[in-house]
Amino acid sequence: MVGEQELVIPEKVGKCIRDTLCEACSISGASMKKMQFSPISGGDINQCYRLDMGMQRFFIKANCRMGDDFFQAEAFGLKELSNTQVITVPQFIALGSHERWQFMALEFLKFGPERNEFSLGMALAKMHNYKPENTGQLQYGLSCDNYIGTSAQVNKQSANWLDFWLQCRLQPQFQSASTKSFSTALAQQEAPLFAAVTKILQHHIPEPSLVHGDLWGGNKGYLEEGVPVVFDPAVYYGDRETDIAMSELFGGFDNNFYKGYEAHSPLSCEYAYRKPIYNLYHQLNHLNLFGPSYLSSCLASIEQIVCSAADY
């Protein structure tokens, strides 16, 4: 039997997952007969399962709504974070597909109640300081595009941080909003916003740091011994402050996290000017994904940015 009654993915997909893992992990035929899917709640994009195959356990993410590159992008991001060797992520195991279904298998990590937020902050700071070998001069962006939630995230590389933020972060969100019911209210704010962002960021030249890209409280956890783990990344090279800003936008991080981060990498006093600019990207993305309930917060943030630019 491939799964339980709660299993939503088709049986043929379950068998394809089984075959992919057997090949990737050299699992014996005897273990194949003891395969059990257990649904895991928590995400609204993918169907997630714990898969037990004999003595081995995997975390499975499956999706029939996104393109072929959706899990490829996530796997690439996890590998990038893992390569730093300073922060724990679930290890990538395999990708596969069957008809319109895509799936990804990851290491299954068991989380516990212990939380070491100071350690997470310290690990994030070390990750931001990581520099890959033999890459020459780092640019902002990434060698490939990926996703922020289910939205395409443009990562066209640039040597100019202001240009990158306007062209690859804010402009795509405004363009996406242009076809929606709230487009008029937002379009009226585009010119003053971009002028304000230009004033604040034009002389800001941050060191390109590998950033998680989607660092909210739901994308972190702690192993049973308290070791912090991050997952579901939307990585690129950018201003490290973008991760800190997002961690403050939706909450889920206590003061020990920020103490741990600043113990290793203190933030600039001008971070307060840039934080609403960086968080507006995520607010606009939520507006485009989930609708007008996010419009008022977007407009309030735009007003804050424009006002702060006048005093900058």
N, C-alpha and C positions, 0 to 999 in steps of 0.2 A: 504494500500500500504506500502511495507516494506521500500522503499527508493526512491531516485531520479534517473534520467537517468544516472548520473555519477557513481552510485553505481556499483562496480565491483564484490564484494562478492556475491555469489549465494543467491537467495531469501531464500532457506532453512537454510542457515547459519545465515542470518539476523533474521529469526524466532527463531533459537536456541539461538542467543544472547538475543533476547527479553525474551524468557522463562527463561533463566539463570538469567537475571536481575530481572525479576518479583519475582523469588524465593528468590534471595539474598537480595532484598530491600523491599519485601512485597508490590510491586506495584499493584494497583487495575486493574481489567479487563478493566475499562473505559479508563485508561491511555494507555493501550496496543493499542487501536485503533488510538491513536494520535502519533504513533511512526514515527520519521523522521531522517534518516541518512543524514549527510552533510559531504562530503569528505574534509579532511584537508591535505594540502600539507606540505612538509618539510622533510619527511624521504624517504630513498631509500631501506629500508629493509622490512617495514610493510606497509599495507594499513591502514590509520588512518581516523577516523571519529568522528564528534560530533554527539551524539545520543540524541535527545530530545524525552522524553516519558512523556507526560503530563507536569507537572511542574518540572520534574527532568531532569537533563542533565548529560551526561557521555562522557568520552573520550574512544574510542574503538580502539584497535590495533588488526589487523587480519593478518594472514600469512598462506600460504599453502605450503611453501618451507622448513621450519625448523622443527625440531623434537618436540616431545611432551613436552620436558623439556625446550624449549626456553623461553616461557613466565613464566613458573614456576620459572626459575632462575631469571628473571627480577623482578617478584613479591617478591621473597625472598630478593633480594637486596633492593628494596624499603622499605620493612618492617624493614630491618636492619638499614637503614638510619633513618627511622621514629622513631625507638626505642630510638635514641639518644636524641630526643626532643629538639635539638638545631638547626636543619635545616629543612626547609620546603620541602616536596616532595608531589607529587600527591598521595592521599591515594588509596590503592588497594581495589577493590570491589569484583571482581569475575574473575574466569578463566572458560573456556569451550572449547569444540571442537565439530566438526561435520564433519564426514568423514575425509578428509585430511586437513581440516581447523582447526587452533587453534586461539583462541582469548582471549583477556584480557580487562576487563573494569576497568577504573580508574576514580577517581574524575576529573571532568572537571574544569580546572583553567583558568580564563580569564586574560591574560597578558596585561600589559599597557606599555606606553613609559617611565615611570619613572624607573631609574636605581640607585640602591644603592650598588655599587660595594664594598665599604668599609664594609658594613654590610655583604655581601656575604663572603668576606675574613675572617671576624671575625667569622662568623658561621662555615665556613670550619675548622678553627683552633680549635674551640670548639668541632666539630665533631671528629677531629683527636685525641683529648684528652679524648674522651669518653671511658669508660671501662665498659663492661657489667658485671652485678652482677652474682656471683656464677658460674664463668667459670674457676676458678683456673688460672694456668699460661697460658697466651695467647701465641699461636704460630703463625707464619707467615702462611698465606693461609686461608682456609675456610673449613667448614665441607662438602662442595659440590663444584663441578666444575660449571662453568657458561660460559658466552660468552663475547667476546670482538668484537663488531660488529656481524658478522656471524661466526667468528672463535671460536672454542672451547678454553676456558681458563682453564688451569689446576691449581687447587688450593690445591694440596696435601700438608698437613700441615707439617711444619718443624720448628725446633728450631734454625736453622742456616739460616741467611738471605742470605748469599752468595750462599749456596746450593739451596735455594728456587729460587733465581733469575736466576741462571744458569739452573736448572732442570725444572722449571715450567714456565719460561718466555722466555729465549733465545733459549734453546735447542728445544722446540717444534716448534718454528718459523723456525729455521734452518732445522729441519726435514721436515717441510711442504715445504720449498723451494727446497729441494733436488730432487724433481721430476719435477721441472720446468725448463724452458729454460735458466734461469739465474743462475742455480745451481752451475756451475763451478766457476764463478767469486766470488760467495759468499762463497763457500766451502773453497777456498784458504785463506780466512780471518778468518775462525772459530778458529783455534788454537791460533794465536796471539791475537785475540779479547778476548777469554776466559782467556788467561794468564793475559791480561791487566785488565780485570774485576776482576779477583781474587786478583790482587795486590791492587786495589783500594777499594774493598769491604771486604776483608778478616778480617779486624779488625773493621769493621763498624757494630755495634750492635744497630740498632734503636729500640725504643719502638714499639711494634706492634700496629699500629693505624688502625682503620676502614677507608679505603680509598674508594672514589667514583669509581676509577678505569678507568673511561673514561671521564675525565673532560676536554672537549673542549668547545668552545663557544656555539656550537649548543645544548649542553645538560644543559643549564641554561636558566632561564627567570625571569621575575619580574612581580608580581601581580600589579594590577592597582595602589595600594598605595605604590609601590616600594619594597615590601618584596621579597627577592630573593628566587628562587625555583631551585632545581636541579632534574634531572630525567635521565632515560636511564642508570642506573649504571651498573658497572661490579665489584661489591664489593669484597674485601678480606681484610685481616689484613696484613699490610706491612709497609714500610717506608712512612711516611706522605709526604716526598719530591716527591714521584712519582706523586701525584696529582698536586703539584705546577709545576713540570717539564712539565707535559703534557699541563697544562694551557698556558705555554710559547711556546710550540711546534707549535700549530696551531693558536694561537692568540685568540682575542675575549674578553680579560680581560684588563682593564685599570690599571693605577698605583694605583688607590684607592683600588683595590682588594688586591694588594700585601701589601699596607700600613695597611689595615685592618687585614690581616693575621699576619703580623709581629708585629703588636701592641699587639697581644695576644701570638703569638708563633714565636719568631725570628728564622730565618734559620741559620744553621751553615755556617761558611766561606768555608767549604769543599763541600758544596752543588754543587758548580760549577763543581767539578770533577765528581760527581755522576749523574748530570742532563743528559748528553748525553747517559749514560748507560741506564737510565730509559726510555728515549725517543726512544732509538733504538728499544725497544720492539714494540712500536706503529708504527715506520717506517717500520720494518720488516713485521708487520701484514698488513700494507697497501700494501707493495710489494707483499705479498702472495695473497691478495684479489684483487688488481687492476692491477698488472702486472709491467713490466720492467721500466715504467716511474718513479718508486720510487727507482730504483737500485742505481743511482748515489748519491742520498742523503743518502742512507744506507751505501754505501762504504765511503762516506765522513765522516759520523759519526763514523764509525769504525776506520778510520785513526785518527780522533781526539782523540778517546778514547785510542788508542795504544800510540799515542804521549804523551798524558797527563800522562799516567801511567809511562812513562820513567822519568818524572819529579816529580812523586808523592813521 
